[in-house]
Amino acid sequence: MTTLKDLAVKHDYYCEPRSVGYYDTWKDFYLVFKDMDIDLDLIFRWDIQEDDDGSFSMDVFMMQQRKGHYMSKVIRNVDEEDVPAILDLMGRHWARLQSIWTPISTMNHP
C-alpha cells in the first residue's frame, strides 16, 4: 500500500510557485479540482513534503494550457486517508501528459 512517505520524494530540482492559491486540506483542494477539465488545468508536477512535526503538505503545479498560464496550489495538510484520491487524480493527469507526449511516451528509450 502506498503511503505519504512513499510519495514524499526529494526531487533533484524545485519548481517555483506562481499565482499561488492555498487550501487547508487535500479534501478542500480535491472538491475544487477533481472534476476540472484536464485540458484546462493540467497538473504537470506535484510535491509532497514531510514537515518538521511529521505532518505532510503538498504543492501542486499546473498549466492552464489554452491560456498558457502557470499556477500552483499549496495544500497545508495532507493525511494518509487522502492517498487513494491523490493517486487517482495524479494518475489521470499523468495519463494526459503521456498522451500529449505521444509518440515519444510510447517509444522504448535507452
C-alpha positions as CSV (number, residue, x, y, z in Angstrom):
1,M,0.0,0.0,0.0
2,T,1.3,3.4,-1.0
3,T,1.9,5.9,1.9
4,L,2.6,9.6,2.1
5,K,6.2,8.8,3.0
6,D,6.4,6.9,-0.4
7,L,5.0,10.0,-2.2
8,A,7.3,12.5,-0.4
9,V,10.1,12.4,-3.0
10,K,13.0,14.7,-2.8
11,H,13.3,15.9,-6.4
12,D,16.6,16.9,-7.9
13,Y,15.3,20.4,-8.7
14,Y,12.5,22.6,-7.4
15,C,9.5,24.1,-9.1
16,E,8.9,27.8,-8.3
17,P,5.4,28.6,-7.1
18,R,3.5,31.2,-9.1
19,S,0.0,32.5,-8.9
20,V,-0.4,30.6,-5.6
21,G,-3.7,29.5,-4.1
22,Y,-3.9,27.9,-0.7
23,Y,-6.0,25.1,0.6
24,D,-6.1,23.9,4.2
25,T,-6.7,20.2,3.4
26,W,-6.5,17.8,0.4
27,K,-10.3,17.5,0.6
28,D,-10.7,21.2,0.1
29,F,-8.4,21.1,-2.9
30,Y,-10.0,17.9,-4.3
31,L,-13.5,19.3,-4.1
32,V,-12.5,22.1,-6.5
33,F,-10.2,20.2,-8.9
34,K,-11.4,16.6,-9.0
35,D,-13.8,17.3,-11.9
36,M,-11.9,20.0,-13.7
37,D,-11.2,19.7,-17.4
38,I,-7.7,18.3,-17.5
39,D,-7.0,20.2,-20.7
40,L,-7.9,23.5,-19.0
41,D,-6.0,22.8,-15.7
42,L,-3.3,20.2,-16.4
43,I,-1.2,19.2,-13.4
44,F,2.3,18.6,-14.6
45,R,4.1,18.2,-11.2
46,W,3.2,17.7,-7.5
47,D,5.5,17.6,-4.5
48,I,4.6,16.2,-1.1
49,Q,6.8,17.3,1.8
50,E,7.1,15.8,5.3
51,D,7.2,18.8,7.6
52,D,9.3,19.0,10.8
53,D,6.4,18.0,13.0
54,G,5.8,14.8,11.0
55,S,2.8,16.1,9.1
56,F,2.6,16.4,5.4
57,S,1.9,19.2,3.0
58,M,1.7,19.3,-0.8
59,D,2.4,21.7,-3.7
60,V,0.6,21.2,-7.0
61,F,1.8,22.8,-10.2
62,M,-0.5,23.2,-13.2
63,M,-0.8,24.8,-16.6
64,Q,-3.9,26.4,-18.0
65,Q,-3.0,25.2,-21.4
66,R,-5.2,27.3,-23.6
67,K,-4.2,30.5,-21.8
68,G,-0.6,29.5,-21.3
69,H,-0.8,30.4,-17.6
70,Y,1.2,28.6,-15.0
71,M,-0.2,28.4,-11.4
72,S,0.5,26.5,-8.2
73,K,-1.6,25.5,-5.2
74,V,-0.4,24.8,-1.7
75,I,-2.2,22.2,0.4
76,R,-1.3,22.8,4.0
77,N,-2.4,19.4,5.4
78,V,-2.4,16.0,3.6
79,D,-3.3,12.8,5.5
80,E,-2.8,9.1,4.9
81,E,-6.5,8.7,4.1
82,D,-6.0,11.1,1.1
83,V,-3.5,8.8,-0.7
84,P,-6.1,6.9,-2.8
85,A,-7.6,10.2,-4.1
86,I,-4.2,11.7,-4.7
87,L,-3.1,8.7,-6.8
88,D,-6.4,8.8,-8.7
89,L,-6.2,12.5,-9.6
90,M,-2.5,12.5,-10.3
91,G,-2.9,9.3,-12.3
92,R,-5.4,10.9,-14.6
93,H,-3.1,13.9,-15.2
94,W,-0.2,11.6,-15.8
95,A,-2.2,9.7,-18.4
96,R,-3.0,13.0,-20.1
97,L,0.7,14.1,-20.1
98,Q,1.7,10.8,-21.7
99,S,-0.9,11.3,-24.4
100,I,0.4,14.8,-25.1
101,W,3.9,13.4,-25.5
102,T,2.9,10.7,-27.9
103,P,4.8,9.2,-29.8
104,I,7.8,9.8,-27.5
105,S,5.9,8.5,-24.5
106,T,5.2,5.2,-26.3
107,M,8.8,4.6,-27.5
108,N,11.4,2.5,-25.8
109,H,14.2,4.7,-24.7
110,P,17.8,3.8,-23.9
